[in-house]
C-alpha cells in the first residue's frame, strides 16, 4: 500500500493567523506554547475531537505541532483521514522557538520549549 507524503510546513512558515493545534502534554504546554494555539494532548485527542472541529475555521487548515514533529505527524495523518485539511509543523516547537516565533507560558513565567 502506498501512502501519499504527509503535507508539512516549516515552523517559520506557519501564517501568523494560522490555526495551530498543539498536541503536547500538559507540562510541555505550560512551559511554553504559541499564543492562540489550541491545546489538545495527543493522548486525549480522539475523546475531545469535537473541541477541535468546533474551533477550526470553516474550510481552515490545521497546523499540527508537538516538540519535534513525531506526535504531530501521527495526529496530522489522523486528521486527514477524518477529512480535515491538516499539515505537520516540521521541527515542532523546537524549530518554532529557534525561528524566533513568539512563545508564552502559563502564569507569565519565562517561556521555553520543554
C-alpha positions as CSV (number, residue, x, y, z in Angstrom):
1,X,0.0,0.0,0.0
2,X,1.4,3.4,-1.0
3,X,0.7,6.4,1.2
4,X,1.0,10.0,-0.1
5,X,3.7,12.0,1.6
6,X,2.4,13.8,4.7
7,X,1.9,17.5,4.0
8,X,4.3,19.6,6.1
9,X,5.3,23.2,6.6
10,X,8.3,24.6,8.4
11,X,7.6,26.3,11.7
12,X,8.9,29.6,10.3
13,X,6.3,29.4,7.5
14,X,3.1,29.0,9.6
15,X,1.0,32.0,8.9
16,X,0.7,34.4,11.9
17,X,-3.1,34.0,11.7
18,X,-2.9,30.2,11.0
19,X,-4.8,27.7,13.2
20,X,-2.3,25.9,15.4
21,X,-3.1,22.7,17.2
22,X,-0.5,21.8,19.9
23,X,-0.7,18.0,20.8
24,X,2.0,18.0,23.5
25,X,1.3,17.0,27.1
26,X,0.2,19.5,29.8
27,X,3.6,20.1,31.3
28,X,5.1,20.8,27.9
29,X,2.3,23.2,27.1
30,X,2.6,25.0,30.4
31,X,6.4,25.6,29.9
32,X,5.9,27.4,26.6
33,X,3.5,27.5,23.7
34,X,2.3,29.6,20.8
35,X,-0.2,32.2,21.8
36,X,-3.6,31.4,20.4
37,X,-2.9,27.8,19.8
38,X,-5.5,25.1,20.7
39,X,-4.1,22.6,23.2
40,X,-5.4,19.0,22.8
41,X,-2.8,16.5,24.0
42,X,-2.4,13.6,21.6
43,X,-3.4,11.1,24.3
44,X,-6.9,12.9,24.6
45,X,-7.4,14.0,21.0
46,X,-10.0,11.4,20.0
47,X,-12.1,11.9,23.1
48,X,-12.0,15.7,22.6
49,X,-12.2,15.7,18.8
50,X,-15.4,17.8,18.9
51,X,-13.5,20.7,20.5
52,X,-11.2,20.7,17.5
53,X,-13.9,20.6,14.9
54,X,-15.7,23.5,16.6
55,X,-12.6,25.6,16.8
56,X,-11.3,25.2,13.3
57,X,-12.5,27.9,10.9
58,X,-14.8,26.6,8.1
59,X,-12.5,25.1,5.5
60,X,-9.5,26.1,7.5
61,X,-6.1,24.4,7.7
62,X,-4.9,22.8,10.9
63,X,-1.2,23.2,11.6
64,X,-0.3,20.4,14.0
65,X,2.7,20.8,16.3
66,X,4.5,18.9,19.0
67,X,8.0,19.1,20.3
68,X,9.9,17.9,17.3
69,X,7.3,16.6,14.8
70,X,6.7,12.9,15.6
71,X,3.5,13.0,17.5
72,X,2.1,15.8,15.3
73,X,2.8,13.7,12.2
74,X,0.6,10.9,13.6
75,X,-2.1,13.4,14.6
76,X,-2.0,15.1,11.2
77,X,-2.4,11.7,9.4
78,X,-5.4,11.0,11.7
79,X,-7.0,14.4,11.0
80,X,-6.5,14.0,7.2
81,X,-8.2,10.6,7.5
82,X,-11.1,12.4,9.2
83,X,-11.4,14.8,6.2
84,X,-9.7,17.8,7.7
85,X,-7.0,19.9,5.9
86,X,-4.1,19.2,8.2
87,X,-0.3,19.7,7.9
88,X,2.5,18.7,10.2
89,X,4.7,21.5,11.5
90,X,8.2,20.3,10.7
91,X,10.7,20.6,13.5
92,X,7.9,21.2,16.0
93,X,8.1,23.7,18.8
94,X,11.9,23.5,18.9
95,X,12.0,24.8,15.4
96,X,9.3,27.3,16.3
97,X,11.4,28.7,19.1
98,X,14.7,28.7,17.1
99,X,12.9,30.6,14.3
100,X,12.1,33.3,16.7
101,X,8.4,32.8,16.7
102,X,6.7,34.1,19.9
103,X,6.1,31.8,23.0
104,X,4.0,32.3,26.1
105,X,4.0,30.4,29.3
106,X,1.3,29.7,31.9
107,X,1.3,32.1,34.8
108,X,3.5,34.6,32.9
109,X,6.7,32.7,33.6
110,X,9.7,32.7,31.2
111,X,8.5,30.6,28.2
112,X,10.6,27.8,26.8
113,X,10.2,24.5,24.9
114,X,10.2,21.6,27.3
